[in-house]
Amino acid sequence: MPIEHLGHEAAELLSLTSGGEARSLNKLAALAAWQVPACSGAHAAVWHDGEVISVAATHPDLAELADLQLRAGSGPILAAAETRAAVSCPDTLDEDRWPEYAEAALRRGVRCSVHLVRELPGGALVLSLFGVRPRTLDGGSDPMADTLAAFGGAVLTNATAYNQAQRTASQLKDAVVARSVVDQAKGILMHAFGCNAEEALGRLRTESQRRHVKVTEVASEVVASSRTKKGARR
C-alpha cells in the first residue's frame, strides 16, 4: 500500500485518542490485518491487573479463539500478557505448548500467529496477528508488525492520559460547584442565625452527620429551601 495511505490511517488512529480504547483497538486491529504481509486477521486486547478490559477482533473466529484461551487459562495471548514478551506460534499443526489452542486454531484455518506486547500505564497491549499459511508471521522480523504494535501502545497510552485529564477536570469542576453551594448555604445560615462562617459550616456538618448524607447535599437543600421561600414571598 502507498506510504501516504498508511500515513492517513495512522493519523486517523491518532485522532481516536479521545474516543476511548474500544475505537482505538478496532482501528489498530483493522490496520494490522491490512498492512502486515501474510496477516489474515488480527486481535487486540488491553490487559490490566491480569484481566482483559477491552478487546477488538477483525473476525468473529479470532474473537472466539481469544475467548477460548481466556476460559482455559492458557494460550499464546495469555503467555504474552503474563511475560510481557512476544510469543510466536510458527505452525499450529506442530504446536505442543497449548494443544487446546492449536486444535481450535486449526479448525478456524489459522496456521500461524504472533502475539506482540507493548507496556501501558498499569497494564499491557497484546496485538495478535494470525495467518492462514504456516511460518509466514514473525514479529521479530516484520518491522511493520512491530511498528504497529508500538504505535498502538503509544496511542492507548495517550488515550489513558487524555481520559485521566478529563476525569480530573470533571472532578475539579464538581469540587468548584460543591464549594459554591456550600458557601451559599453558609451565607444563608449566617443571615438567618446571626452566626459567623465557621458556625454556619458547623451547623451543616452536624446535620450531615445526623442524617448520614454529604455536606453538599445538606447545603443544596438549604439553598433550595431559601429560593422557595423567596419565591413564595413574591
Residue pairs with C-beta under 8 A, 6 or more apart in sequence:
1 34
1 35
6 35
9 27
9 31
9 34
9 35
10 31
10 151
12 27
13 24
13 27
13 28
13 31
13 151
13 152
13 155
14 155
14 158
16 23
16 24
16 27
16 155
16 159
17 24
17 155
17 158
17 159
17 162
18 159
18 162
19 159
20 159
20 163
21 46
21 53
21 54
21 156
21 159
22 54
22 56
24 152
24 155
24 156
24 159
25 44
25 45
25 46
25 54
25 55
25 56
25 152
25 156
26 44
26 56
28 42
28 44
28 56
28 127
28 148
28 151
28 152
28 155
29 42
29 43
29 44
29 56
29 57
29 58
29 127
30 42
30 58
31 148
32 39
32 42
32 44
32 127
32 129
32 145
32 148
33 39
33 40
33 41
33 42
33 58
33 129
35 144
35 148
36 42
36 129
36 137
36 142
36 144
36 145
36 148
37 136
37 142
37 144
38 131
38 133
38 136
38 137
39 129
39 130
39 131
39 137
39 145
40 130
40 131
40 132
41 57
41 58
41 59
41 61
41 62
41 129
41 130
42 57
42 58
42 62
42 127
42 128
42 129
42 130
43 55
43 56
43 57
43 58
43 62
43 63
43 65
43 66
43 77
43 127
43 128
43 130
44 55
44 56
44 57
44 125
44 126
44 127
44 128
44 152
45 52
45 54
45 55
45 56
45 66
45 77
45 81
45 125
45 126
45 128
46 52
46 53
46 54
46 55
46 120
46 123
46 124
46 125
46 156
47 53
47 81
47 123
47 124
47 125
47 126
48 122
48 123
49 122
49 123
50 81
50 82
52 70
53 123
55 63
55 66
57 63
57 66
61 108
61 109
61 110
62 108
62 110
62 128
62 130
64 104
64 108
65 101
65 104
65 105
65 108
65 110
65 130
66 77
66 128
68 75
68 100
68 101
68 104
69 75
69 76
69 77
69 78
69 98
69 101
70 77
70 78
72 100
72 101
74 98
74 100
74 101
75 98
75 100
75 101
76 87
76 88
76 89
76 97
76 98
76 101
76 113
76 115
76 128
77 87
77 115
77 126
77 128
79 87
79 97
79 115
80 86
80 87
80 115
80 116
80 117
80 126
80 128
81 117
81 124
81 126
83 117
84 117
84 119
84 124
85 117
86 114
86 115
86 116
86 117
86 139
86 140
87 114
87 115
88 112
88 113
88 114
88 115
88 137
88 138
88 139
88 140
89 95
89 101
89 102
89 105
89 112
89 113
89 114
90 112
90 134
90 135
90 138
91 111
91 112
91 134
91 135
92 101
92 102
92 105
92 106
92 110
92 111
92 112
92 113
92 134
93 102
93 106
93 111
93 134
95 101
95 102
95 105
96 102
105 111
105 113
105 130
109 132
110 130
110 131
110 132
111 131
111 132
111 133
111 134
112 130
112 131
112 133
112 134
112 135
112 136
112 137
113 128
113 129
113 130
113 131
113 137
114 128
114 129
114 137
114 138
114 139
114 142
114 145
115 126
115 127
115 128
115 129
115 139
116 126
116 127
116 128
116 129
116 139
116 145
116 146
116 149
117 124
117 125
117 126
117 127
117 149
118 124
118 125
118 127
118 149
118 150
118 152
118 153
118 154
119 125
119 153
120 153
120 156
120 157
120 160
121 157
121 160
121 161
125 149
125 152
125 153
125 156
127 145
127 148
127 149
127 152
129 137
129 139
129 145
130 137
131 137
137 145
139 145
139 146
139 149
140 146
178 216
178 219
181 216
181 219
181 220
181 223
182 201
182 204
182 215
182 216
182 219
184 219
184 222
184 223
185 200
185 204
185 218
185 219
185 220
185 222
185 223
186 197
186 200
186 201
186 204
186 219
187 200
188 222
188 223
188 226
189 195
189 200
189 203
189 204
189 222
190 196
190 197
190 199
190 200
193 199
193 200
193 203
195 203
204 215
204 218
204 219
204 222
205 215
207 218
208 214
208 215
208 217
208 218
211 218
